Each structure stands twice: as structure tokens, then as C-alpha cells.
Amino acid sequence: MVLTVGDICDYLEKTAPFSFAEDYDNSGLLIGRREREVHTLMLCVDASRPVIRQAEEAGADFLLAHHPLIFHPLKNVSESDYTGERVMSLAENRIALYAAHTNMDSVPGGNIDHAAALLGLQKVRAVAEEGQVPCLRIGSLPEPMDLSSLARLVMERFQLSYVRVVAAESENNENELIRQVAVCTGSGMDFAPLAMKYGAGCLVTGDISYHRAEAAAAAGLNLIDASHFETDRLSLQWLKDALLSFAARHEAQLEVVIAEERDVFEIVDR
């Protein structure tokens, strides 16, 4: 059996239904014909120019990206527009593009749950404001630990070379231990108040800005910025394994490749 674009779309939409996507999102099939056969699938965080070149060189038929390439209305699809140029390249090379974004983060068993499991959190629960998609997970550490120890754990389990840390304001902060940890992959500072509401001592996420960090620290919440890119990239390996299992169940040959990518931010040491 040979899988088609439609087969993979159907599988992804059962794995991460669009009901778990945020209203602003644009997940789903963005480019391609459902009847096209797929022999090679490439996974990435962003459909950047280097990634698209890798997909072309690998002979990929399907590019599964975390972030939607088409997020705002396009005024043209030409070389004069950065997004339009990439859309044109994918279409010209007959590479289907699918985005699995906030739905793949928030769905039970998705990227946020995966991140929580990597940290060894116990009794993990999904929390959200009433009527909202549950984009935050809160769980207990096996043993309470201080912020520095938790930061080292995040680096080890997420395979990072560094994290940024914000310590909560407290008279005895050095002696205070963290028991409950909130996790939101990608950009999750909007959920800092929710993390505190449910008793988290620390929020692990990405895209933490200065003033929001300052406000959270003043309110008593520790923060660990593990990078938007790096926390989103956690999804690629388990998605690769899931797709290979899906193909095997259908006795289909499918090559799954993870694109080589790096964070747009680089650390320059003195």
C-alpha cells in the first residue's frame, strides 16, 4: 500500500483534532492535493527556505511543519514576498504542506503532555479558563527542588545547552523549593496567571519578555525560558515514531525524515 496526502491528513486530524486549536490558528493542509502519493515525509518546526531546500533534495512529497507557513492573508505568491516565495517553491516541487500547531500542542498526548512526561511530572492535569482550549499542564515533581536544580533538569531532559531563569521575589527564595510545575510549549506567558491560580511554583515555556518576567517574579512565580523553538521541536521525534507506526499498521512504505534546523537566536559568548 502507498499512503496518500489525504491518508496522512486524516491520521493527523484524528491524532490532533482541530477542536484543540486556538481560534487564531491555521492548522491543516495548506498546500497540496489529497490524492497525491507520499513516499517521503519531512518534519520541521518552520517551513523556512533551508528546510524547503532540504525537502527538495530529499525528494519529499509531504512537509509536516509545526508553525503554519500561511498565517496572514497573502497579497501575492511570487518572489517579491517571503511567504509567497516559499508557497510557490513548495507548489512547484509538488510538496504538500501541512501545519500541526496549537492542536498538536494541546491535545491529550500531544506536545505539552510529552514535555511534561520528559520532566517526570506526576499527577499531570490539563487546565484552562472556562471555555478555552487547555493549553497548560500542571504536575508534581517526584521530589521538590530549587529553581537551579529544576533548570538543570529542563536542560538535561530537553537536551538544551542553556535556559533563561527568572527567580520569584521572596525573602527566602534560595531556600524555597518548587513542588508544582506548569508547562506550555512554544509561547506560554499568557498562561502565567493560570499557572499561579492552580498552584504552580514555576512555569516552563518560551518567549518570555522582560516586563512580563518582571511582573511574574513580583507575583511570586518562577520562570524557565526553554526557548520557543526548542520546546516546539520536542514534538518532532515522537511524531516521527507515531507516523512510522501508522505506516506499519497499513503495511505502507514511508520514509520519515527530521529536517536540520536551529533556533533563529544564537548565543555569543565573550
N, C-alpha and C positions, 0 to 999 in steps of 0.2 A: 504494500500500500504506500502511496505517496500522499503526504499531507498537503493541504491547500492553505492559502491565506485565510479563507473562511473557517477551516477547521481550527487553526490556531487562535483566530479571533474568538470563536465560540468557547474554546477552552479557557482563554484569558478572562472572558466575561463571566464565566461560571466561577472561576477562581476568585476574581475581584469584581463583583457586580458594580455597575455604575451608581447604584444607590448609596455606595460608600464614598463616592467622590464629592468633593466640595462643589458648591454651586458655580464658582468661578472657573472651574477646571475645564479641560478639553481633552479628556482621555478617550481612547478608542482608535479605530482605524482612520488615519489621517491622509494616507496616500496608498493607492493600490486597488487591485481587482481581486475580489474574493475567490475567484476560480483559479487563480494562478497557483502553480505548484511551488512548494517550498522544500528545497533540499538543504539549504544552509541558512541558519538564523543567527544574527549577531545581536548581542545585548549591550546596552550602553546606558549611561546616565543622560547624556546630551547628544543629540544628532548634530554634532559640530562638523566643521569641514574636515578635520583629521579623521574623525570617526567615519564619515561618509566615504572618504578615500579608502579607509581600511575595509569597509563593506564592499566597495567596488573591487578591490584587489582580492578579497576572499571569495568573490562570486556569490555574495549573499543575496538571497531572494527576499529576506524579511529583516527589518531592523526594528528591534523592540527597545524603545527608549523609555526612561523614567519620566523625563520632562517633555511636555508637548512642544514640538517644533512650532506648530501653528497655534499661537496663544491669543494673538490680537488679529483683527481683520487685516488681510493682505490687500495692499493697493496695487501690487503688481507681482508677477512671477518672472523675474528677469535678473540679470547680473547686477543691476543697479540697486537691488535690495538684498541685504544679508540673509534674511529668512527666505525670500523668494528664490534666491540663487540656490539655496540648499534644497528647496522643494523641487526646483527644476532638475537638479542633479539626480535626485532620487528617482523622479519620474522618468528621466531619460534613460537611466540604467535599470528601470523596471524593478526597483527595490521598494517593496511595501514598507510603510512606516506606521507603527502602532505605538501609542503612548499609554503606559500604565502608571498613573501618577498618584493622586491622593487616594484613589480607590485601592491601589495596591499597598499603600501605607496603612490605611485604617481598617481594612477588612480583617476579621479574626484569622490569625495565622499569617498575616501579611508582614510587611517590613518592620513596623513598630513592635509587634509581638516578637519577631525574630531578634530584634535588637535587645529587647528585654530579656529574652532567653539567653543571649550571649553573655549578658551581665549576671546571669544566675539569679534573677529576681524571682521571688516566690509569691504565691497568692496574688498573681497579677490580675488587675481588673481594668477594664476599659471605662473611661469616664468622659463625660461631655456635659455641656449645658443642655438644658431641656430643648429637644427638637433639633439638636445639632449632631453631626457625624462624630462618633467617638475617636478623636484624633490623638488622644493621650492615654498612655498606660502608666499605672502606678503599681509598684510591687515592693516587697520587703527584701532587704539584703539578708543573706543567710546569717551574717554576723554584722552588727553595727560597726561602722568605720568612719574615720575622719575624712575630711574633704581631699586631702592629699592622697590618701590611700585609694579613695574611690576614683580619683583622676587617673592614677596609675592602672587601676583595674580597667577603666574605659580604654586607655591606650593599648593595653595588652589584648583585651578581648576584641576590640575593633581594629587591631593591627595598625595603630597610628603612631607617628613619630612625635607628636605633640598634641596637647589640647590647651585651650584657654580656660582659666578658672576664675570665678568670681565668688569671694567668700562673703557670706551673710554677715551683717553687722551684729555684733554681740560682744558683751563684756568678757565672756569666757569662750570665744569662738574656737581657740586652739584645742580646748578640752571637750567640745561638743561633738557628739557622734551622730552620724546620719543613719537612720533606720529605714525610711521610706524614700524611694527614688521614682521620679516621674521621667518618662522617656517620650520624645516625639522626634522622629527622624525628619531631616530636612530643616525647615524653618519653623520653630515652635514657640517662639517667645509670646505669641498671642495667648498661650495657654498657661503662662506663669501664674496668674491669679487662680486658675482652676487647680493647678498643682498644689498651691498653698491651701486652697479650700479643702482638699482631700488629704491633707497632712503630709505632703512630700517635704522632705528636708532639702532635696536637691533636684533640679531639672537638668536633664541631659538632652541637648538639642544642638542646633546650628544657627548661624546668622544672628548672633547676639550683638546688638548695638550698644554703644556706650551708655546712653541715657536710660535705656530700658534695663541694662545691667545694674546701673546705679540705683534705680528705683526698686528692683527686685531685692538687691542686697539690703537696702534700707528697710524693706518689709520683712526681712528675715529668711530669704530664700537663697540657698547656694546654687550656683550655676556652673555647668561644664559645657563649654562650646567645643563639640567634637567635629565641627565642620558640616555645613550643608551638603557639600559634595560627598564627603566620606561616609556620612550616615546614610545617604541615599544609595551609595554604591554597595552597601551591605546587601542589598536585595539581589545583586546580580548572580552570585554563586548559588543561592538556594533556588532562584528562578531557573538557572541552567539545569540543576538537578531535577526540578519539577518537570521541565519541558522534555528532558530526556526520558523520564519515566512515562510521561504522557505518550511520547512517540513509541516507546517499547510496548505499551499496552495495546497500541494499534498496529503493532508489527510493522512500523514505518521507519525508514532510514532518515534520520535527521541529524545534521551536524550543528552543534550549538557552540558559538564562539563568543567569548567576552572581549569587547574592544579594549584596547590600551588607552587609558585616559588618565589625566591628572587634574587636580584642582587648579582653577584659574589663579588662585592665590599661591604664592611661593614665599617661603621663609628665607630671608637673607641674614646670615649670621655675621657678627662683627669679626 
